[in-house]
Amino acid sequence: MPRFKKKAKIFDIAITAVAGMVSVGVMLYAVFHFGVREAWSELVLNLFYIACLVMIWMYFFNLRITIHQFNYWCSLLVGITVLLRDILFPPPLAFYSLHLVCLVLSVLLLCMLTFFYARKNWESYTKRNLWAICIIDILIATLYNYDIYLEPINEYTNYLLTEIWIRPTITYGLVACFVTEKRTANQ
């Protein structure tokens, strides 16, 4: 039985999960198409994304995952992907200033996620703080998207455009779940 009763919330989570699964499927195809030697980093990131999607489904259907486990592990996995893709191994961008803005936003996002898991009483986190996590992730993806259009189009372009939007999609689903739990925890 699904955890959520409102149709809008069920729709949010379902769209997140379906969009995330399709995006991850496209990226797994890209890994096999271009070869593991060339696309191994995408395979690693996709393992983290798949784990998040599995936990979203487990959480949605009340399957052996508590609210605290869901919040901790999904936030941790998203934080690891921010650290790997955006901070430690950032993609080469057309302009150095664009690279610096993306790096600053990525560090800010990682700090916000770290602060979120460090709080013992995560229910006290406000909706504005939760949506800020999602908005910053969408901003990072938008800047990467802009950079891709500045670069010459090649065979990787469509896959890069898909990969950039996986994490913001998952972040949106996580924030939708956190906002719901915030409401139910305080009622």
Solvent accessible surface area in square Angstrom, and as a share of the most:
residue,aa,sasa,rsa
1,M,174,0.78
2,P,44,0.27
3,R,58,0.21
4,F,10,0.04
5,K,148,0.63
6,K,140,0.59
7,K,175,0.74
8,A,74,0.57
9,K,28,0.12
10,I,55,0.28
11,F,127,0.53
12,D,35,0.18
13,I,1,0.00
14,A,32,0.25
15,I,86,0.43
16,T,1,0.01
17,A,0,0.00
18,V,75,0.43
19,A,38,0.29
20,G,0,0.00
21,M,90,0.40
22,V,94,0.54
23,S,19,0.12
24,V,6,0.04
25,G,36,0.35
26,V,53,0.30
27,M,4,0.02
28,L,47,0.24
29,Y,127,0.48
30,A,4,0.03
31,V,1,0.00
32,F,152,0.63
33,H,100,0.45
34,F,35,0.15
35,G,28,0.27
36,V,77,0.44
37,R,225,0.82
38,E,105,0.47
39,A,13,0.10
40,W,143,0.50
41,S,50,0.32
42,E,33,0.15
43,L,51,0.25
44,V,55,0.32
45,L,9,0.04
46,N,1,0.00
47,L,108,0.54
48,F,47,0.20
49,Y,3,0.01
50,I,59,0.30
51,A,35,0.27
52,C,2,0.01
53,L,7,0.04
54,V,76,0.43
55,M,25,0.11
56,I,0,0.00
57,W,70,0.25
58,M,55,0.25
59,Y,0,0.00
60,F,10,0.04
61,F,74,0.31
62,N,76,0.39
63,L,99,0.49
64,R,233,0.85
65,I,18,0.09
66,T,76,0.44
67,I,52,0.26
68,H,105,0.47
69,Q,88,0.39
70,F,0,0.00
71,N,7,0.04
72,Y,98,0.37
73,W,119,0.42
74,C,0,0.00
75,S,1,0.01
76,L,46,0.23
77,L,20,0.10
78,V,4,0.02
79,G,3,0.03
80,I,51,0.26
81,T,1,0.01
82,V,0,0.00
83,L,64,0.32
84,L,44,0.22
85,R,19,0.07
86,D,1,0.01
87,I,39,0.20
88,L,100,0.50
89,F,138,0.58
90,P,45,0.28
91,P,48,0.30
92,P,128,0.80
93,L,31,0.15
94,A,46,0.35
95,F,113,0.47
96,Y,156,0.59
97,S,75,0.48
98,L,19,0.10
99,H,43,0.19
100,L,73,0.36
101,V,73,0.42
102,C,2,0.01
103,L,51,0.26
104,V,99,0.57
105,L,28,0.14
106,S,0,0.00
107,V,68,0.39
108,L,82,0.41
109,L,1,0.00
110,L,38,0.19
111,C,76,0.45
112,M,30,0.14
113,L,6,0.03
114,T,69,0.40
115,F,108,0.45
116,F,5,0.02
117,Y,58,0.22
118,A,74,0.57
119,R,77,0.28
120,K,195,0.82
121,N,87,0.45
122,W,19,0.07
123,E,33,0.15
124,S,50,0.33
125,Y,10,0.04
126,T,60,0.35
127,K,87,0.37
128,R,193,0.70
129,N,55,0.28
130,L,3,0.01
131,W,89,0.31
132,A,31,0.24
133,I,4,0.02
134,C,2,0.01
135,I,97,0.49
136,I,17,0.09
137,D,1,0.00
138,I,69,0.35
139,L,79,0.39
140,I,0,0.00
141,A,0,0.00
142,T,64,0.37
143,L,33,0.16
144,Y,8,0.03
145,N,34,0.18
146,Y,121,0.46
147,D,5,0.02
148,I,17,0.09
149,Y,135,0.51
150,L,71,0.35
151,E,66,0.30
152,P,113,0.71
153,I,137,0.69
154,N,86,0.44
155,E,111,0.50
156,Y,74,0.28
157,T,9,0.05
158,N,112,0.57
159,Y,42,0.16
160,L,77,0.38
161,L,37,0.18
162,T,35,0.20
163,E,7,0.03
164,I,9,0.05
165,W,81,0.28
166,I,0,0.00
167,R,0,0.00
168,P,5,0.03
169,T,33,0.19
170,I,0,0.00
171,T,3,0.02
172,Y,70,0.27
173,G,0,0.00
174,L,6,0.03
175,V,2,0.01
176,A,1,0.01
177,C,0,0.00
178,F,6,0.03
179,V,5,0.03
180,T,18,0.10
181,E,10,0.04
182,K,33,0.14
183,R,99,0.36
184,T,74,0.43
185,A,51,0.40
186,N,99,0.51
187,Q,177,0.79
